[in-house]
């Protein structure tokens, strides 16, 4: 689940465009951009462009679950 939240490289909010993007886990997430903000799948980005030592962190309002994850 953790690697489904990580994208390769550094992606700042100014460089975000809509469409699918592959995660480190190997599956894709869908990015959408509107006047209301940025979404990753159905999660809303609530804080963007936090600078960290090895990249950029964006905070979302829910946990992303890979489609292949079986919780049963």
C-alpha positions as CSV (number, residue, x, y, z in Angstrom):
1,X,0.0,0.0,0.0
2,X,2.8,2.4,0.8
3,X,4.5,2.2,-2.5
4,X,1.2,2.8,-4.3
5,X,1.4,6.3,-2.8
6,X,4.9,7.0,-4.2
7,X,5.6,8.3,-7.7
8,X,9.1,8.0,-9.3
9,X,11.0,11.3,-9.6
10,X,10.0,14.7,-8.3
11,X,6.6,16.1,-9.3
12,X,5.7,19.6,-8.0
13,X,2.2,20.8,-8.2
14,X,3.0,23.2,-11.0
15,X,4.0,20.2,-13.2
16,X,0.8,18.2,-12.6
17,X,-1.4,17.4,-15.5
18,X,-4.4,15.2,-15.7
19,X,-4.1,11.5,-16.7
20,X,-2.7,8.3,-15.5
21,X,0.7,8.0,-13.9
22,X,2.6,4.9,-12.8
23,X,3.4,4.5,-9.1
24,X,6.6,2.9,-7.6
25,X,4.3,-0.1,-6.8
26,X,3.8,-0.6,-10.5
27,X,0.1,0.2,-10.9
28,X,-1.3,3.6,-12.1
29,X,-3.2,6.3,-10.3
30,X,-5.4,8.8,-12.1
31,X,-4.5,12.5,-11.6
32,X,-7.2,15.1,-12.2
33,X,-6.8,18.9,-12.1
34,X,-9.6,21.5,-11.8
35,X,-10.3,24.9,-10.3
36,X,-11.1,23.0,-7.1
37,X,-7.6,21.5,-6.9
38,X,-5.8,18.3,-7.6
39,X,-7.1,14.8,-7.0
40,X,-5.3,11.5,-7.1
41,X,-8.0,8.9,-7.9
42,X,-10.7,10.0,-5.4
43,X,-8.3,11.6,-2.9
44,X,-8.0,15.4,-2.7
45,X,-4.6,17.0,-2.3
46,X,-4.9,19.1,0.8
47,X,-1.2,20.2,1.0
48,X,1.2,20.4,-1.9
49,X,4.9,20.9,-2.5
50,X,6.3,20.0,1.0
51,X,10.1,20.0,0.6
52,X,11.9,17.0,1.9
53,X,15.5,15.7,1.6
54,X,14.8,13.3,-1.3
55,X,11.8,14.8,-3.1
56,X,8.5,16.5,-2.6
57,X,5.6,15.4,-0.5
58,X,1.9,16.1,-1.1
59,X,-0.7,15.3,1.5
60,X,-4.0,13.7,0.5
61,X,-7.2,13.3,2.5
62,X,-7.6,9.5,2.3
63,X,-5.6,6.3,1.9
64,X,-5.2,5.0,-1.7
65,X,-5.7,1.3,-2.0
66,X,-4.3,-0.5,-5.1
67,X,-7.0,-2.1,-7.2
68,X,-5.2,-5.4,-6.9
69,X,-5.4,-5.4,-3.0
70,X,-7.9,-8.0,-1.7
71,X,-9.1,-7.0,1.8
72,X,-11.2,-10.1,2.3
